[in-house]
Amino acid sequence: MARALAVLLLALSAFALAGVACNDEGDFLLDENEPESTGTPPFFQRSPLPSPATPVTPFKVTVDESVNVRESPSTQGGPETVVGAIAPGEEKTVIATVRGEPVEEGNDIWYQLEDGSFVYSAAVKEVAQ
């Protein structure tokens, strides 16, 4: 009986600690309605990388032919890593540069877009101001 009570108390303690770790004040809560409350952006706005990104003064890019936008600065993973596309004439805002897969020899620079996705730098052109 004492052993069962000890196991029950241990389980309740673990449950209580989990509740404290996931309260409204913690970084574990992903509340899309109040992202400012924890200082953590909603999941869909986070970079998939630990952020080796170099912030840049935001600038617009466009394309002549449709270009895939990916969840990370790499083509590895195939179509599953494509999260969108930039259509001809469409403009996207670049917020950072990231070193990633060198799609072309000597160029491993990818652009991080304001939604957290990535596009290969050589696949786009800067919009003239």
N, C-alpha and C positions, 0 to 999 in steps of 0.2 A: 504494500500500500504506500509506504513512504517513497519507494522508488518511482511509482506511478505519479505521485504528487510532485516529485522533483522534476520528472520529465515534463509534466504539464506546466510547471512554473518556468522551466527553461524555454519551452515553446512560446509561452505568453510573453516572456522577456524579449525573445527574438522578434515577435510580431510587433511589440511596442517600439522597439528600436527601428524597425522598418518604417513604421508610421512617422516617427520623428524625422528620419532621413528624407522622407518624401512629402514633407509638409509644404504649405504655400510659400514659405520663405526660402526653400531650398532650390538648388539648381536642377534637381531631378524632375521637377514638375514642368511639363511642356504645355503651357496654357496659351493657346493661340489668341485668345481674346485679350490677354494682358501681358504681352511680351516685355513691356517696360518694367513690370513689377519685380522681375528677378534679374533684369539686365541681360537675359539670355534670349536671343531671337528664336522664333518658332523653328522647328526642325527643318522645314523646307527652305529656310533662308540660310542655313548653316553650310559652310564649306565642308566637303567630305574629307578635306585634308586638315592636318593639324595646323595649317596655315604657314607654309613657307612662302606665302604670297608676299609680293612687294607692292604696297598700295601705290597708286598713281593718281594724278589729277584726272578725274573722270573725263573720258572722251567717247565719242560715238564712232561706231564702225558699221559698215554695211557690206554687202556682197553682190557680185555680178551673177553668181549661180548659187543655188541653195546649198547651205552648209550645215552639217550636223552640230548640235550643241551637246556636250557630254557632261556626265556627273563628276568626272575627274579629268585631269590633263593627260589623257591617254586614250588610244583607240583599242587597247587591250580589253577584252570582254565583249567585243563585237557590238551588235545591235542592242544588247541589253543595257549598255551604258549610255545610249542616246536618250536624252531627256527632252529634246526639241530640235528645232532647226531655225535658221535665219533665212528668210526668203529674199529673193532679189529686191532691192530697194528698201527693205525693212532696216531700221536702225536699232542697234543695241548699245547699251552703255557699258564700257569697260571700267572696272574699278581697281584692278590689280594685274600684275604680271606674275606668272608662275613658271618655274622650270619643270618640264614634264617630258613626255615621250618625244624624241626627235623624229617627227614624221618625215621631214626632209633632212638630209645630212647637213649638220652644222646649225640647225635651228631647233632648239628644244623649248622655245618660248610659246606659252599659251596665255590667253587672256581670260581673266575671271570676270564674268559679267555680274551685274548688280543683283541678280537672283541667285548667285552662288554657283552657277554652271560655268562651263569652260568651252572655249573655242580656240582652235589652233590659229596662231597669229598670222601665218602665211595665207590662210584661207579667207581672210577679211581685209578690208581696206578702210583706213581712217576717213571719216566724213570731213570734207573741207569746211572750215568755219567761215 
